[in-house]
């Protein structure tokens, strides 16, 4: 029997309400189409056809809420994701570490830590980047993801080749220990990075950030939340500091006067 569309819409809304009130997931921040895709994927995996039945499953199966929340979290990441974007990031790292003070680089959201560690390895790999003056902070809303980031262990799978992700480095073996398909980030890299929980919408901005990476988040969230996230990030960046967003993303119109474009194609901006 085909589910009634109206009933299904109501059941979907009840599921989103359950996510917000019982599972402490702010579903209102995200595009409904994104949420629907992720939830539908879980439903197919669990062989459930209706939102109402899936809600019953979430309530009755103690393991499903964790699996659902992990699916909804935006954890699509890799080392040196969009490799061509990293050349202007390298240039920015050289500039912000050239002064006398310490430079703060913020990876937000950092997901499982690959972007943060990519920054650290790039800095260690480049003689013109002064790592002794560099602090890298990775933040995410999901504490479980942050625990994985702190562990710094990554595995090659059928869909993800970690060795290929690390190819932009001249000698990745300096920075990771490899055992078969498992790659563990070395302590010298970890020492440059700290991880903290932070909500880009609800929490206060950071302070005096020299370079902020907020890549591949804005495409998943709704217009109002996008403005809030960009306001938080821009408020965190010192005058003259840099912002990098994803190469398929755009800044909200209301935020564009706050920045100067450094590299339009690769979405690099300087705080005005």
Secondary structure, 3 states (H helix, E strand, C coil): CCCCHHHHHHHHHHHHHHHHHCCCCCHHHECHHHHHHHHHHHHHHCCCCCHHHHHHHHHHCCCHHHHHHHHHCCCCCCCCCCHHHHHHHHHHHHHHCCCCCCEEEEEECCCCCHHHHHHHHHHHHCCCCCHHHEEEEEEECCHHHHHHHHHCEEECCCCCCHHHHHHHCCCHHHCEEEECCEEEECHHHHCCEEEEECCCCCCCCCCCEEEEEECCCHHHECHHHHHHHHHHHHHHEEEEEEEEECCCCCCCHHHHHHEEEEECCCCEEEEC
